[in-house]
């Protein structure tokens, strides 16, 4: 696990360096940096580990509070049509409480009415390519593919036991990006990424209003839905998280002409 995590961090740094180098090599590229933060609300987080494990909820059994979050995206727009980006979206929820039922987790029994700490982690790394197929002055629409790498899992700890179940996985996602300029200063942005299969799905949708402070700096306020999970023989986890966010986007344009 440590080796895989180290390898993932190294690859992420490599890709960030690769993107940064391409910023300098492409005279028609518009580099951007996007920082997003706000409040995270848990509507559903149901967990079961083990073929005969206990299904429990971080929403109902532990009543997860509102949490802050942070997401960072770097990328560039080449020739006004080709969008490349890398997203780092860490997510960690820690909750301590006492519930009135035993939890069988990975074959280990956590007894009822004993304080228990639950750590839920879902760190996401995402490489995205989107191609604009509509590129009008006031409306842009694109389709593409993303590669999602997730470092995720759950750990349970009480005074007797500590059981961790974390893993790294990969998934391809389809993406859709739309931008509508209402005026020179204001606009609406939509970004959706997701995939669905018979035993699970992954969906990340955001809708926000945009205001341009300067030619290179814009701010967004909006809503994000993160939803999905997997129903496997040994693991079951489905989440629905709601985000209220504000973001800043800075573009390092090399020329005065807008892409």
DAHUFEN-V697720 format. One record per backbone hydrogen bond with DSSP energy under -0.5 kcal/mol. NH is the residue of the N-H (numbers start at 1). CO is the residue of the C=O. Records with the same first field share a line. If there is no record, write none. Layout:
NH = CO ; CO
This chain:
5 = 1
6 = 2
7 = 3
8 = 4
9 = 5
10 = 6
11 = 7
12 = 8
13 = 9
14 = 10
15 = 11
16 = 12
17 = 13
18 = 14
19 = 15
20 = 16
21 = 17
22 = 18
23 = 19
24 = 20
25 = 21
26 = 22
27 = 25
29 = 26
30 = 77
31 = 29 ; 252
32 = 75
33 = 250
34 = 73
35 = 248
36 = 71
37 = 246
38 = 69
39 = 244
40 = 67
41 = 242
43 = 41 ; 240
44 = 240
46 = 238
47 = 56
48 = 236
50 = 234
53 = 50
54 = 104
56 = 47 ; 54
58 = 45
61 = 57
62 = 57
64 = 58
67 = 40
69 = 38
71 = 36
72 = 88
73 = 34
74 = 86
75 = 32
76 = 84
77 = 30
78 = 76 ; 82
79 = 28
81 = 78
82 = 78
83 = 81 ; 130
84 = 76 ; 82
85 = 128
86 = 74
87 = 126
88 = 72
89 = 87 ; 124
90 = 70
93 = 120
95 = 118
97 = 116
103 = 110
104 = 102
105 = 103 ; 108
106 = 49
108 = 105
110 = 103 ; 108
111 = 109
113 = 99
114 = 111
116 = 97
117 = 157
118 = 95 ; 116
119 = 155
120 = 93 ; 118
121 = 119 ; 153
122 = 91
123 = 151
124 = 89
125 = 149
126 = 87
127 = 147
128 = 85 ; 126
129 = 145
130 = 83
131 = 143
132 = 81 ; 130
133 = 141
134 = 141
136 = 139
140 = 179
141 = 134
142 = 177
143 = 131
144 = 175
145 = 129
146 = 173
147 = 127
148 = 146 ; 171
149 = 125
150 = 169
151 = 123
152 = 150 ; 167
153 = 121
154 = 165
155 = 119
156 = 163
157 = 117
158 = 161
163 = 156
165 = 154
167 = 152
169 = 150
171 = 148
173 = 146
174 = 194
175 = 144
176 = 192
177 = 142
178 = 190
179 = 140
180 = 188
181 = 138 ; 179
182 = 180 ; 186
183 = 186
187 = 210
188 = 180
189 = 208
190 = 178
191 = 206
192 = 176
193 = 204
194 = 174
195 = 202
197 = 200
200 = 197
201 = 229
202 = 195
203 = 227
204 = 193
205 = 225
206 = 191
207 = 223
208 = 189
209 = 221
210 = 187
211 = 219
212 = 185
213 = 211 ; 217
214 = 217
218 = 249
219 = 211
220 = 247
221 = 209
222 = 245
223 = 207
224 = 243
225 = 205
226 = 241
227 = 203 ; 225
228 = 239
229 = 201
230 = 237
231 = 199
232 = 230 ; 235
236 = 48
237 = 230
238 = 46
239 = 228
240 = 44
241 = 226
242 = 41
243 = 224
244 = 39
245 = 222 ; 243
246 = 37
247 = 220
248 = 35
249 = 218
250 = 33
251 = 216
252 = 31
253 = 251
254 = 29
